[in-house]
Amino acid sequence: MSDSPAPLADPHIAFDPAEGRRDIVVLGSTGSIGTQAIDLVLRNPDRFRVTALSAAGGRPGLLAEQARRLRVAAVAVAREDAVPALREALKEAYGSEPLPEILAGPDAATHLAASDCHTVLNGITGSIGLAPTLAALEAGRTLALANKESLIVGGPLVKAVAKPGQIIPVDSEHAALFQALAAGTRADVRKLVVTASGGPFRGRTRAELATVTREDALAHPTWAMGPVITVNSATLVNKGLEVIEAHLLYDIPFDRIEVVVHPQSYVHSMVEFTDGSTLAQATPPDMRGPIAIGIGWPERVPDAAPAFDWSTASTWEFFPLDTEAFPSVGLARHVGELGGTAPAVFNAANEECVDAFLAGRLPFTGIMDTVTEVVAEHGTPAPGTSLTVADVLEAETWARARARELAAEAAGTTAEVRA
């Protein structure tokens, strides 16, 4: 293990804590991660300043208000047709004051990611976050990474450009591992233990999952998230992605990364060391803590998130993962070990299947059934083949098209049976 490459995320890297206020670019500012990050910045103006914001473009009023409160130099939207509404919202928010620069189009966030700043917080959802991730790393920025998909689909590409320790993870599980790993060297690590809430269907059999509805899947017992991430939590696909992410971030073999179910979501992940001790990072469920680690490390941001009241009794439970009802983690390990474009195929097929499920075109269990079939059809990548962005995009395009075809076939079969 000591001879393996340096990890992408390394809490032992020497950061300068006395560098003054940090300039931050927030990508995905109107989403859950972005809005909570902005809350942290506004509560800590002596530590952080946001210089630019990007969003998809569906919430122009919120984006304009964020820009006004933060006094950013630039705002970007991925959809060019969102510019008129954004411009009007900015005029209303700013009044007679000069407006920030407006960028638009699929490359707008990538442009901001390479702009002059200390840290880029990538809170974009989906594999469209890959280009901004690469741009931030290539520009030498510290990357606070909440966009796990960019690492999943472009792992070798990210590893080729990232300097050791340049990435600080923002996922609650990986922020937990990041902090726990600070207590020892890589040679001391026996295994990583990633915790999962179990989602809303913990304890159900595969047969019982067949009748799950959209409303059932979106009712997460612990976290408030967007619909795609919430469904991924229900299928435990998110946990499979986090296993791949942990492997890439910390350079730990897949057979030494374990998943356990922890319904309370208090312990966000654990590191077991070779001497038998286990370090767990625990806080009440709140993403502002991991975000503060991402943008503030190695300093901690006081009162970033709530703390436990240790005078109140509580019970913390841990259960083994039901791999039959939730095969997603095992499939994710498989595609992670295959490497190449296999993780991109897995991720893209899942996104399409989740969309089909949310639209009522695919049953809940059909999500992983379809993804499994797409992955199997994709096959094993050729050994020794170097990965390019074009390879990733081509594999994703194929996977999305094939997943839509299979979902349509499944919907047609179901309709025939009902008839």
Legacy VTK file of the C-alpha trace (Angstrom):
# vtk DataFile Version 3.0
C-alpha trace
ASCII
DATASET POLYDATA
POINTS 419 float
0.000 0.000 0.000
2.829 2.412 0.710
4.057 2.048 -2.881
0.679 2.950 -4.412
-0.070 6.392 -5.862
-0.819 9.298 -3.546
-4.565 9.620 -2.884
-6.571 12.372 -4.567
-8.034 13.396 -1.204
-5.391 13.554 1.514
-5.959 15.341 4.860
-2.208 15.225 5.528
-1.402 17.627 2.668
-0.043 20.871 4.118
-2.557 23.662 3.461
-1.836 27.223 4.555
-4.434 28.146 7.204
-3.280 31.779 7.298
-3.989 32.653 3.693
-6.794 35.100 4.505
-10.287 35.161 3.089
-10.848 32.569 0.375
-12.416 33.411 -2.960
-14.846 30.680 -3.998
-16.717 29.836 -7.186
-19.962 27.943 -6.510
-21.206 25.678 -9.302
-24.798 24.522 -8.897
-25.625 27.435 -6.620
-29.417 27.036 -6.660
-29.306 23.359 -5.680
-29.207 21.869 -2.207
-25.402 21.948 -1.852
-25.111 25.401 -3.390
-27.750 27.059 -1.216
-26.271 25.604 1.970
-22.776 26.664 0.921
-24.005 30.204 0.366
-25.586 30.172 3.807
-22.180 29.273 5.271
-20.439 32.011 3.301
-22.919 34.671 4.353
-22.470 33.669 7.995
-18.680 33.814 7.656
-17.830 36.860 5.525
-14.410 37.157 7.166
-13.454 33.664 5.907
-15.088 33.353 2.485
-16.107 35.423 -0.520
-18.004 34.066 -3.519
-16.787 35.535 -6.808
-19.001 33.678 -9.290
-22.088 31.469 -9.440
-23.421 28.949 -11.932
-26.747 27.144 -12.158
-28.819 25.251 -14.704
-31.127 28.235 -15.205
-34.477 26.994 -13.933
-34.578 29.318 -10.905
-33.542 32.747 -12.205
-35.045 34.652 -9.291
-33.048 32.701 -6.714
-29.843 32.954 -8.761
-30.276 36.723 -9.103
-30.886 37.155 -5.389
-27.813 35.050 -4.576
-25.727 37.168 -6.950
-26.953 40.400 -5.340
-26.351 39.263 -1.774
-22.887 37.956 -2.583
-21.909 40.780 -4.976
-20.405 38.315 -7.443
-18.540 39.342 -10.575
-20.188 36.756 -12.844
-23.158 34.408 -13.079
-23.572 31.525 -15.512
-26.487 29.406 -16.687
-26.234 26.172 -18.653
-29.374 26.935 -20.666
-29.003 29.818 -23.097
-32.789 30.226 -23.235
-32.695 31.108 -19.523
-30.727 34.325 -20.129
-33.690 36.690 -20.718
-35.412 35.616 -17.502
-32.135 35.819 -15.590
-31.369 39.276 -16.944
-34.793 40.537 -15.881
-34.404 38.964 -12.437
-30.977 40.587 -12.043
-32.347 43.984 -13.055
-35.080 43.654 -10.463
-32.643 42.523 -7.761
-29.919 45.089 -8.532
-32.051 48.097 -9.366
-29.834 50.876 -10.728
-26.583 49.089 -9.763
-24.341 47.510 -12.434
-25.165 43.886 -13.222
-22.615 41.051 -13.020
-21.275 39.473 -16.187
-23.661 36.844 -17.590
-22.327 33.672 -19.228
-24.531 31.050 -20.858
-24.278 27.676 -22.532
-22.995 24.192 -21.741
-19.421 25.456 -21.267
-20.289 28.393 -18.991
-19.701 26.545 -15.719
-16.440 25.151 -17.084
-15.264 28.681 -17.841
-16.034 29.812 -14.280
-14.303 26.738 -12.838
-11.028 27.947 -14.345
-11.480 31.562 -13.246
-9.323 33.309 -10.666
-10.251 31.950 -7.227
-8.944 29.760 -4.413
-11.608 27.035 -4.320
-14.212 25.730 -6.750
-17.207 24.068 -5.095
-18.666 21.714 -7.691
-22.248 21.103 -6.586
-23.575 20.278 -10.058
-25.700 17.126 -10.292
-24.810 14.536 -12.915
-21.928 13.716 -15.199
-22.117 17.173 -16.800
-19.934 18.153 -13.845
-16.914 16.367 -15.357
-15.731 19.227 -17.572
-15.845 21.813 -14.730
-14.020 19.366 -12.446
-11.209 18.929 -14.961
-11.067 22.684 -15.633
-10.735 23.539 -11.947
-7.985 20.969 -11.428
-6.070 21.983 -14.534
-6.224 25.631 -13.401
-4.683 24.640 -10.053
-7.747 25.394 -7.937
-8.633 23.502 -4.805
-11.700 21.444 -5.708
-14.413 20.960 -3.091
-16.142 18.064 -4.816
-19.828 17.352 -4.264
-20.338 16.185 -7.859
-19.485 12.518 -7.380
-20.497 11.637 -10.932
-17.562 13.493 -12.475
-15.156 11.308 -10.518
-17.176 8.161 -11.242
-17.363 8.580 -15.015
-13.957 10.188 -15.484
-11.849 8.665 -12.728
-8.684 8.115 -14.804
-9.038 11.568 -16.378
-9.356 13.220 -12.973
-6.446 11.249 -11.538
-4.268 12.256 -14.488
-4.610 15.998 -13.795
-5.214 16.233 -10.029
-2.300 16.958 -7.745
-2.144 14.964 -4.479
-4.617 16.434 -2.028
-6.070 18.911 -4.521
-9.555 17.446 -4.047
-11.455 17.812 -0.785
-14.642 15.711 -0.801
-17.988 17.229 0.183
-20.169 14.100 0.278
-20.955 13.470 3.941
-19.480 9.957 3.752
-16.251 11.009 2.087
-15.842 14.079 4.257
-16.137 11.677 7.206
-13.480 9.335 5.793
-11.280 12.337 4.999
-11.388 13.482 8.630
-10.934 10.021 10.120
-7.970 9.297 7.858
-6.172 12.283 9.381
-5.638 10.132 12.482
-3.236 7.704 10.801
-1.087 6.947 7.797
-2.290 5.040 4.738
-0.243 2.048 5.875
-2.317 2.025 9.076
-5.649 1.601 7.268
-7.267 -1.838 7.261
-10.565 -0.872 5.648
-13.016 1.918 4.990
-16.579 1.524 6.248
-19.160 3.561 4.336
-22.483 3.971 6.128
-25.887 3.986 4.430
-29.190 5.100 5.917
-30.868 2.229 4.095
-33.285 4.669 2.493
-37.052 4.457 2.900
-37.189 0.720 2.100
-34.770 -0.742 4.606
-35.929 -4.214 5.621
-38.115 -4.811 2.564
-37.586 -7.844 0.360
-37.107 -7.611 -3.394
-40.680 -8.843 -3.891
-41.995 -6.071 -1.659
-40.029 -3.473 -3.615
-41.864 -4.335 -6.837
-44.873 -2.201 -5.867
-42.973 0.867 -4.667
-44.412 4.124 -5.996
-42.767 7.407 -6.939
-44.124 9.009 -3.777
-42.746 6.155 -1.653
-39.276 6.490 -3.148
-39.151 10.264 -2.676
-39.999 10.047 1.033
-36.462 9.729 2.422
-36.472 9.242 6.210
-33.383 11.366 6.924
-32.200 13.665 4.144
-33.951 16.345 2.052
-32.467 16.087 -1.457
-33.379 16.433 -5.116
-35.517 13.707 -6.757
-32.722 11.884 -8.610
-30.434 11.721 -5.578
-33.372 10.671 -3.386
-34.263 7.775 -5.704
-30.572 6.816 -5.836
-30.670 6.645 -2.064
-33.757 4.435 -2.211
-32.078 1.989 -4.628
-28.717 2.415 -2.824
-27.124 3.323 -6.160
-25.723 6.357 -4.357
-23.885 4.002 -2.010
-22.466 2.057 -4.935
-21.211 5.292 -6.465
-19.667 6.227 -3.115
-17.772 2.916 -2.993
-16.221 3.709 -6.396
-15.541 7.263 -5.246
-13.835 6.067 -2.053
-11.610 3.759 -4.074
-10.586 6.598 -6.374
-10.180 9.272 -3.685
-8.228 7.236 -1.136
-6.611 4.545 -3.295
-8.029 1.720 -1.167
-8.836 -1.600 -2.950
-12.502 -2.465 -3.405
-12.243 -5.538 -1.185
-11.321 -3.247 1.708
-14.306 -0.927 1.335
-17.394 -2.099 3.221
-20.969 -0.782 3.338
-23.086 -1.013 6.489
-26.620 0.231 7.101
-26.991 2.871 9.821
-30.602 4.164 9.841
-29.989 7.149 12.117
-27.380 8.661 9.744
-25.384 9.995 12.697
-22.151 8.164 11.861
-21.259 9.273 8.347
-18.478 6.731 7.782
-15.623 4.993 9.611
-12.015 3.971 9.153
-10.762 0.732 10.690
-7.013 0.716 11.395
-4.639 -2.212 11.548
-4.416 -2.087 15.346
-8.126 -2.927 15.599
-9.346 0.571 16.418
-12.105 2.241 14.407
-12.577 5.990 14.089
-16.081 7.198 13.290
-17.035 10.727 12.290
-20.460 11.647 13.658
-22.767 14.666 13.519
-26.528 15.136 13.215
-27.570 14.875 9.534
-26.709 18.280 8.034
-24.683 18.907 4.879
-23.289 22.230 6.057
-20.660 20.378 8.081
-19.164 18.532 5.079
-19.439 21.684 2.961
-17.485 23.625 5.592
-14.751 20.980 5.508
-14.660 21.234 1.715
-14.230 24.989 1.524
-12.414 25.631 4.814
-9.929 22.772 5.391
-7.614 22.573 7.320
-9.471 25.090 9.484
-12.869 24.248 10.898
-15.726 26.725 10.624
-17.252 27.379 14.067
-20.924 26.380 14.340
-21.062 25.303 10.705
-23.683 22.708 11.613
-25.572 21.498 14.719
-23.787 19.353 17.313
-25.145 16.492 19.398
-26.760 17.029 22.754
-24.910 14.295 24.625
-27.140 14.718 27.684
-30.026 13.199 25.689
-30.221 9.411 25.371
-30.108 7.982 21.844
-29.662 4.629 20.122
-27.398 4.074 17.132
-27.949 0.907 15.074
-25.870 -0.862 12.427
-27.041 -3.642 10.084
-25.477 -5.641 7.242
-26.445 -4.681 3.708
-29.160 -6.818 2.050
-27.425 -7.468 -1.258
-30.361 -9.438 -2.722
-32.903 -6.648 -2.297
-30.334 -3.972 -3.145
-27.892 -5.321 -5.765
-26.686 -1.861 -6.771
-23.625 -1.814 -4.503
-22.345 -5.108 -5.866
-22.884 -3.969 -9.434
-21.056 -0.710 -8.703
-18.076 -2.654 -7.340
-18.087 -4.723 -10.519
-18.036 -1.716 -12.872
-15.465 0.000 -10.666
-13.162 -2.982 -10.998
-13.771 -3.135 -14.765
-12.794 0.517 -15.081
-12.628 2.272 -18.440
-16.054 3.446 -19.560
-17.957 0.875 -17.457
-18.656 3.297 -14.551
-19.882 5.921 -17.050
-22.261 3.368 -18.565
-23.535 2.396 -15.115
-24.133 6.009 -14.120
-25.754 7.121 -17.383
-28.052 4.096 -17.572
-29.110 4.681 -13.980
-29.938 8.352 -14.627
-32.152 7.367 -17.562
-33.859 4.609 -15.566
-34.523 6.939 -12.643
-36.132 9.405 -15.053
-38.283 6.591 -16.445
-39.307 5.520 -12.943
-40.195 9.075 -11.896
-42.280 9.414 -15.066
-44.121 6.161 -14.324
-42.593 4.241 -17.244
-40.524 1.781 -15.201
-41.169 -0.047 -11.923
-38.814 0.531 -9.013
-37.100 -2.848 -9.334
-36.841 -2.237 -13.074
-34.275 0.478 -12.431
-31.508 -1.886 -11.394
-32.707 -4.700 -13.660
-32.322 -2.404 -16.655
-29.012 -0.932 -15.521
-27.644 -4.445 -15.011
-28.634 -5.414 -18.544
-27.059 -2.282 -20.042
-23.811 -2.914 -18.146
-23.758 -6.537 -19.315
-24.290 -5.513 -22.944
-21.499 -2.963 -22.678
-19.061 -5.728 -21.823
-15.511 -5.533 -20.525
-13.303 -2.606 -21.590
-10.187 -3.471 -23.519
-7.203 -3.752 -21.148
-4.627 -1.003 -21.243
-6.837 1.358 -23.245
-6.427 4.982 -22.177
-9.632 6.880 -21.452
-10.577 10.158 -23.139
-13.460 12.585 -22.608
-14.759 11.548 -26.037
-14.802 7.907 -24.892
-16.844 8.846 -21.832
-19.347 10.894 -23.837
-19.729 8.152 -26.460
-20.274 5.485 -23.798
-22.806 7.659 -21.977
-24.720 8.384 -25.174
-24.932 4.683 -25.993
-25.920 3.747 -22.424
-28.667 6.366 -22.267
-30.124 5.305 -25.604
-30.006 1.615 -24.711
-31.532 2.224 -21.276
-34.398 4.166 -22.867
-34.987 1.329 -25.344
-35.059 -1.301 -22.605
-37.311 0.841 -20.399
-39.725 1.320 -23.309
-39.739 -2.433 -23.968
-40.443 -3.077 -20.280
-43.284 -0.551 -20.308
-44.770 -2.172 -23.395
-44.573 -5.619 -21.848
-46.247 -4.389 -18.666
-49.030 -2.771 -20.679
-49.619 -6.014 -22.610
-49.811 -8.005 -19.376
-52.328 -5.542 -17.907
-54.393 -5.686 -21.089
LINES 1 420
419 0 1 2 3 4 5 6 7 8 9 10 11 12 13 14 15 16 17 18 19 20 21 22 23 24 25 26 27 28 29 30 31 32 33 34 35 36 37 38 39 40 41 42 43 44 45 46 47 48 49 50 51 52 53 54 55 56 57 58 59 60 61 62 63 64 65 66 67 68 69 70 71 72 73 74 75 76 77 78 79 80 81 82 83 84 85 86 87 88 89 90 91 92 93 94 95 96 97 98 99 100 101 102 103 104 105 106 107 108 109 110 111 112 113 114 115 116 117 118 119 120 121 122 123 124 125 126 127 128 129 130 131 132 133 134 135 136 137 138 139 140 141 142 143 144 145 146 147 148 149 150 151 152 153 154 155 156 157 158 159 160 161 162 163 164 165 166 167 168 169 170 171 172 173 174 175 176 177 178 179 180 181 182 183 184 185 186 187 188 189 190 191 192 193 194 195 196 197 198 199 200 201 202 203 204 205 206 207 208 209 210 211 212 213 214 215 216 217 218 219 220 221 222 223 224 225 226 227 228 229 230 231 232 233 234 235 236 237 238 239 240 241 242 243 244 245 246 247 248 249 250 251 252 253 254 255 256 257 258 259 260 261 262 263 264 265 266 267 268 269 270 271 272 273 274 275 276 277 278 279 280 281 282 283 284 285 286 287 288 289 290 291 292 293 294 295 296 297 298 299 300 301 302 303 304 305 306 307 308 309 310 311 312 313 314 315 316 317 318 319 320 321 322 323 324 325 326 327 328 329 330 331 332 333 334 335 336 337 338 339 340 341 342 343 344 345 346 347 348 349 350 351 352 353 354 355 356 357 358 359 360 361 362 363 364 365 366 367 368 369 370 371 372 373 374 375 376 377 378 379 380 381 382 383 384 385 386 387 388 389 390 391 392 393 394 395 396 397 398 399 400 401 402 403 404 405 406 407 408 409 410 411 412 413 414 415 416 417 418
